[in-house]
Amino acid sequence: MTFCGSCFRVSGYVLVVLIAVYAYFYVECQQESQEKEEAGKMVVKEEFKPEETDVKDVPLNFCKYGESMNTDLGLWFMFGSSLPCPLIKLVSFLSSSNYQTGLKADDKSVEQKVTIYDARKNSPGSFHETGFTLVELEDDPETTEWRSNEQSNENADIKKFHKQMEPHIKALYPDAKKILWTINVVRGGDKFMDQPKALGAPHLDYHQNKTARVEFHEEFPALDFGLSEPKILLGDMDGDEGTFKVMLGVWKPIHPAVVCDHPLAVMDAKTFHSDNQTPNNLHMDLLFFKYHNLNGAISHSPDQKWYYYPFQTTKEVLVFHQYSDGEWLSNPHTSFHNKNCPEGSESRISVELRVSLFF
């Protein structure tokens, strides 16, 4: 009885402390919200200049040349967009991670200012030269449930968009024997499982060195269920229907109808040198299992050229290379803050998909 009483007392003390910390973060969140609102009122809006679509002096955080990175993501990175601010801060406090991103990463970034060119008027080259292109859909997508999941529901609404895009994918890679869609994730939203915008940090979702990937997963096993992208890249899904060679990124806005701020920028693959890629060892703790992946960290070079499509619409789809096997063709990418936008421009919500091609 005495032991149980002691347990209850200790639990009570811990609960009181947690409530006090939560209350502190609640007040802090309220203050931050008010400060943000006041700061927005004080900002002097620059005159919108629609003819100036090349964006200069954009600050991007690159990794240091030749240095690898380690990135740890907590459980709530996946759920933070739908959680209250005080709870996010409490989790951050307990886990020592960045409450805005759920990120614990090596401090190895270097800010560089770059120019991001308008790909509509500067015409960087063909898809197979630059690694990217813009696909204009004939009709508005029928898909409305962008968070639906094909792996858990064979009738998922996202399959309508897959079907709409596949002729365009085949036109880009007519020799592909199999097209395999893997993930779709909404960024910038506030619903369950939405993720934050990947803002101001050039990266590749997959490191381009296959040998390094094999060595990484010997130490950190890849997920062994569902359409595991690391497993695809390791060749575990090769077979009679083909051998995996290419993974494409597919990105489009879903709100507003025309995007000005926070568009996606991609690096011209012709200007991306292999020595500007280093390993980013990604580890995501999802409570019941852990996800490990070898991402690509990107260092800066003056040779690099960046492009975006200003005022991209919901009928326009940016297609770019996440990974190519057998040739150096990939596009580091990031979102960025575009200051030259009409007053009242809404921050975008987008959907990001990946599709694997087998030959």
Steps between C-alpha positions, in 0.01 A plus 500: 500500500786734591676419174184570296449823690853610419444420132182708494677790670794490256260476204309795638816708533603415143152585370505837680839580346382402150185711536710794615740461206206464259343819643830683454518390135135597451577856610813501284300386194243772559777761522669371184171506312438859607856605415472338158175684433651832611815439294285436195332835547835679530655348188516749217372317196718542195323600184408192299691496171342232279767535230781412749466123527866411546542500878835633620687464829297206627663366821538121494667280762751263342712244679871564535704367210607138550327457838232237557196561720285310747130583531264356761126552469258438785157339482318827500678624188229301325219635716620840618297700247178379659610537865458807726805727527549443878500122455754526220725712720462260790605206283788707366608585855497134602676377185744791441382542141397804300131551571437657159631205302541208738862498399822423678782557252870573495570874486694482176308743284636804319274773366554604140294746299404381153294617206204280411412545133159499337497174301214628283706780345856368540448154341782302667479199264319173439376258766781251442760778511380692806316217678174693539197623306153643551203290392178684423193286559216508249238503776486584869587191707200296614688412817388702802621271781871563460574328832341170392734202493505237226684252722222495759207547262491348152233755401693799637410830338869571425490225234299732275796736493740211439292399197491860376879537528614165362469595130725799571751281685499253210562787257808598700622140530337297219724196567380458860343154549346569840389815680474463878359780715620500860421789733289813490528762772337839548731782606400829656160380621368458853336159475610171656824370339567824310866600499661845509637665188861406426604864513841646421703178521618341172491122520450172320260248648741226393879497483615411150775254599365145492802347677468749786129414526571127529758564774259735684219244503731224614525697823148647495255255337242636258130463578376162389132563437288690249655676203824581681695745286837403653420139407418610147831685473684194631353297212276281716201557270678423173353208307344387176323837463827686493796640692472819702688791343327833568303666780315818411361767727154629408398832660195718460316766700152415628430844654475778399413467130811703407812490719736792551664454841684182602528342154731204444843572353715236329865500405587445135654151496765617251639731767494251788842344557546171685746651749222733622306203635578342839308248711219614727427208733128529574340317793130535578362353823132415440453334842408151377773489237791705371552629149854541373605656173814634335409848379721735305637815667591776253792744516517820302689565178495820290437277196156401625190644334158499662159526332133521593168549323341826618126502558475124462135393482321195633489366142879516467720220634874528559678173420866457598758231575543374854734219395654350188688171485782484250521872417553824690156660467328633810356828625570635847194699598350726765216741561582868552343827611411720204467862615374625165136395531170687471356620828276238658679204337430182695769258607477189292391149590646240268507129438824314439509154342772262394488247218749224421572389143613150402665416167 
